[in-house]
Amino acid sequence: MALLILGLVLFIGVHGFTMMREKRADAIAKLGENGYKGVYALLVLTGFILIWIGFGQYRAGGYIQIWWPPIWTQHLAATLVLFSFILLPAAYMPGYIKAKAKHPMLAAVKIWAFAHLLANGDLGSIILFGSLLAWAVVARISTKRRTDPPSAVSAPVTNPQAKYDIIAVVIGLVAYIAFAFWLHRLLIGVPVFTV
């Protein structure tokens, strides 16, 4: 559990640093744009790896069950996560989805984390998905309050085009199918669907 928590602190902490716009600007001035992005990516990746290893160790040691979700929550979670897989690529495409969702990447994280909280009642899952949900909510509030120019991902869409929504839906569906039927079991050790 310690590695999971350490990974979350690092992963969320690095992402949280971007909310401190003046300190972020100072870091970019000192390291340069590419240097800042390199350090940022390295720290985020390290945090992600620690989360993955830590959660795997927690699961191998036995779940600490806090509550028992009804079976229907698994089906609801699988449906909600599909929307996350569509929102994620939509964050990078100037379509109607991005225009309506405002910040699809954070919406994807919020839906994904909430879905997993619905379907998992163990302590490790509550810590993992609850932390990421809380971070995504705070990050969205922070994004709304920024006064500096938006990034390419958070910039408003002025001329949305439906073709980008179609591309986002296709990419999202393909990724969802691959993850639900193969990658989730391979990477996480838990099948989403059994066929």
Buried (B, 14 or more C-beta within 10 A) or exposed (E): BEBBBBBBBBBBEBBBBBBEBEEBEEBBEEBEEEEBEEEBEEBBEBBBBBBBBBBBBBBEEEEBEEEEBEEEBBEBBBEBBBBBBBBBBBBBBBBBBBBEBBBBBBBBBBBBBBBBBBBBBBBBBBBBBBBBBEBBBBBBEBBEEEEEEEEEEBEEBEEBBEEBBEBBBEBBEEBBBEBBBEEBBEEBEEEBEEE
